[in-house]
Amino acid sequence: MIVFCQLERMSKDQIKNLIERRLPEAGLVDTAIEGVQLFRVTETIPCVPAVYQPTVVAILNGTKEAVLDGERHIYGSEKYLLCPMTLPVEAGTPDASEENPLLGVMITLEPRMMRALTMEIETATGGMRQSRGGASSALALAPWDTGFTQALLRLLELLDNPVDLEVLGPGRLREFYYAVLTGEAGATAKRAFGVGNEIARTIDYLSTHLKEQVTIDDMADHVGMSRAVFHRRFKEATTMSPIQFVKSMRLNNAAMKIAEGKTVSEAAWDVGYQSSSQFSREFKRMYGQSPRQWSHAAQVPDLLN
């Protein structure tokens, strides 16, 4: 056990050194591995609206915060965050500073590969649920076990050799996904990518139809469920009712658009609001300030989107 702990600590140190070497200044950078980004944050950022895509966030130094429907998830180098589906959250960096920067890796989960790997695991295990844990929250925190740590290190080591990256990249990414699916966040991941992932598919549909007036009946019909069953399953998966979720998605997307420079009316229209007064009223109810006040104060770093 002591040997495994030492190996894990050494591997984490190697990952941290790799990030520091490639990102000596604050920022968020894409790597040569598609969907893998490194980040360094050197200032405290309060929680602001964001929309997380299916992602794993691994912190090597400092702490990060994500809030979903009022539930706070604060995590650092002991646990990683799994967001298995597109979710409206608030995100921030509560303790980052020049002296103690937030360092980490974000890995976007490619749905097709995750679904295929989930199906392979379920076939190999005869449909048995082998994942440890069983978090019911839509966001899951899981310890850095040896499999996860080694898979992440092996993936990032490819950045130092373009030939290795070209030849081994897809296999190393698959290995990393496997480590997530078989770790303590595996149950949450399998609910989103395995058989019976109707809620995740509904959210994918919603994300591309925000401008449309989608009803609960439309969503239930999309996945072939009754309204009552769909409502119950949706709330179990996301902690929110379908109507709450749609409203949060629209308002979070609008807040991000305003912070990026769009006018209040443009942002409202882009996310499906036809009444500016209704948009302003619901925006203020959720964020405690009007859209115009938000537009003057907000700056949403790329890291939080």
Secondary structure as the mmCIF struct_conf table of DSSP 4:
data_model
#
loop_
_struct_conf.conf_type_id
_struct_conf.id
_struct_conf.beg_label_comp_id
_struct_conf.beg_label_asym_id
_struct_conf.beg_label_seq_id
_struct_conf.end_label_comp_id
_struct_conf.end_label_asym_id
_struct_conf.end_label_seq_id
HELX_RH_AL_P HELX_RH_AL_P1 ILE A 2 ARG A 22
BEND BEND1 GLU A 25 ALA A 26
STRN STRN1 GLY A 27 ASP A 30
BEND BEND2 ALA A 32 ILE A 33
TURN_TY1_P TURN_TY1_P1 GLU A 34 GLY A 35
STRN STRN2 VAL A 36 VAL A 41
BEND BEND3 GLU A 43 GLU A 43
STRN STRN3 ILE A 45 TYR A 52
BEND BEND4 PRO A 54 PRO A 54
STRN STRN4 THR A 55 ASN A 61
BEND BEND5 GLY A 62 GLY A 62
STRN STRN5 LYS A 64 LEU A 68
TURN_TY1_P TURN_TY1_P2 ASP A 69 GLY A 70
STRN STRN6 GLU A 71 TYR A 75
TURN_TY1_P TURN_TY1_P3 SER A 77 GLU A 78
STRN STRN7 LYS A 79 CYS A 83
BEND BEND6 MET A 85 MET A 85
STRN STRN8 LEU A 87 THR A 93
TURN_TY1_P TURN_TY1_P4 PRO A 94 ASP A 95
BEND BEND7 GLU A 98 ASN A 100
STRN STRN9 LEU A 102 THR A 108
HELX_RH_AL_P HELX_RH_AL_P2 PRO A 111 ALA A 124
TURN_TY1_P TURN_TY1_P5 THR A 125 GLY A 127
BEND BEND8 ARG A 132 ARG A 132
BEND BEND9 SER A 137 LEU A 139
STRN STRN10 ALA A 140 PRO A 143
HELX_RH_AL_P HELX_RH_AL_P3 THR A 146 GLU A 157
HELX_RH_3T_P HELX_RH_3T_P1 LEU A 158 ASP A 160
HELX_RH_AL_P HELX_RH_AL_P4 PRO A 162 THR A 182
BEND BEND10 GLY A 183 GLY A 183
TURN_TY1_P TURN_TY1_P6 GLU A 184 ALA A 185
HELX_RH_AL_P HELX_RH_AL_P5 GLY A 186 PHE A 193
BEND BEND11 GLY A 194 GLY A 194
TURN_TY1_P TURN_TY1_P7 VAL A 195 GLY A 196
HELX_RH_AL_P HELX_RH_AL_P6 GLU A 198 SER A 207
TURN_TY1_P TURN_TY1_P8 THR A 208 THR A 208
TURN_TY1_P TURN_TY1_P9 LEU A 210 LYS A 211
BEND BEND12 GLU A 212 GLU A 212
HELX_RH_AL_P HELX_RH_AL_P7 ILE A 216 HIS A 222
TURN_TY1_P TURN_TY1_P10 VAL A 223 GLY A 224
HELX_RH_AL_P HELX_RH_AL_P8 ARG A 227 THR A 238
BEND BEND13 THR A 239 MET A 240
HELX_RH_AL_P HELX_RH_AL_P9 PRO A 242 ALA A 259
TURN_TY1_P TURN_TY1_P11 GLU A 260 GLY A 261
HELX_RH_AL_P HELX_RH_AL_P10 VAL A 264 ASP A 270
TURN_TY1_P TURN_TY1_P12 VAL A 271 GLY A 272
HELX_RH_AL_P HELX_RH_AL_P11 SER A 276 TYR A 287
BEND BEND14 GLY A 288 GLN A 289
HELX_RH_AL_P HELX_RH_AL_P12 PRO A 291 ALA A 297
HELX_RH_3T_P HELX_RH_3T_P2 ASP A 302 LEU A 304
#
